[in-house]
Amino acid sequence: MKTKVKNWMKAAGIRAVKTVAQTAVATIGTAAVLGDVNWVMVASAAALSGVLSLLTSIAGLPELSTVEKGE
């Protein structure tokens, strides 16, 4: 059971970090086109996307089902 939790935490963390990075890049890019990057907005949008990613991961991670079937 501990292995399942560890695998879930690793997969969910990787997914959340990728989501945070994608959101930050998109927000910075959009703000740069408008001429002013609001760093507080970038940080809050990126943090919120990370939280939402983790909450979405609770429903299941497709990458884990392939790992568990191989074990």
For each residue, the residues with C-beta under 8 A, 3 or more apart:
1: 4 5
2: 5 6
3: 6 7
4: 1 7 8 68
5: 1 2 8 9
6: 2 3 9 10
7: 3 4 10 11 64 67 68
8: 4 5 11 12 57 61 64
9: 5 6 12 13
10: 6 7 13 14
11: 7 8 14 15 57 61 63 64
12: 8 9 15 16 53 54 57 61
13: 9 10 16 17
14: 10 11 17 18
15: 11 12 18 19 53 57 61
16: 12 13 19 20 50 53 54 57
17: 13 14 20 21 50
18: 14 15 21 22
19: 15 16 22 23 49 50 52 53
20: 16 17 23 24 46 47 49 50 53
21: 17 18 24 25 46
22: 18 19 25 26 49
23: 19 20 26 27 45 46 49 50
24: 20 21 27 28 42 43 45 46
25: 21 22 28 29
26: 22 23 29 30
27: 23 24 30 31 41 42 45 46
28: 24 25 31 32 37 42
29: 25 26 32 33
30: 26 27 33 34
31: 27 28 34 36 37 38 41 42
32: 28 29 35 37
33: 29 30
34: 30 31
35: 32
36: 31
37: 28 31 32 42
38: 31 41 42
39: 42 43
40: 43 44
41: 27 31 38 44 45
42: 24 27 28 31 37 38 39 45 46
43: 24 39 40 46 47
44: 40 41 47 48
45: 23 24 27 41 42 48 49
46: 20 21 23 24 27 42 43 49 50
47: 20 43 44 50 51
48: 44 45 51 52
49: 19 20 22 23 45 46 52 53
50: 16 17 19 20 23 46 47 53 54
51: 47 48 54 55
52: 19 48 49 55 56
53: 12 15 16 19 20 49 50 56 57
54: 12 16 50 51 57 58
55: 51 52 58
56: 52 53 59
57: 8 11 12 15 16 53 54 60 61
58: 54 55
59: 56
60: 57 64 65
61: 8 11 12 15 57 64 65
62: 65 66
63: 11 66 67
64: 7 8 11 60 61 67 68
65: 60 61 62 68 69
66: 62 63 69 70
67: 7 63 64 70 71
68: 4 7 64 65 71
69: 65 66
70: 66 67
71: 67 68
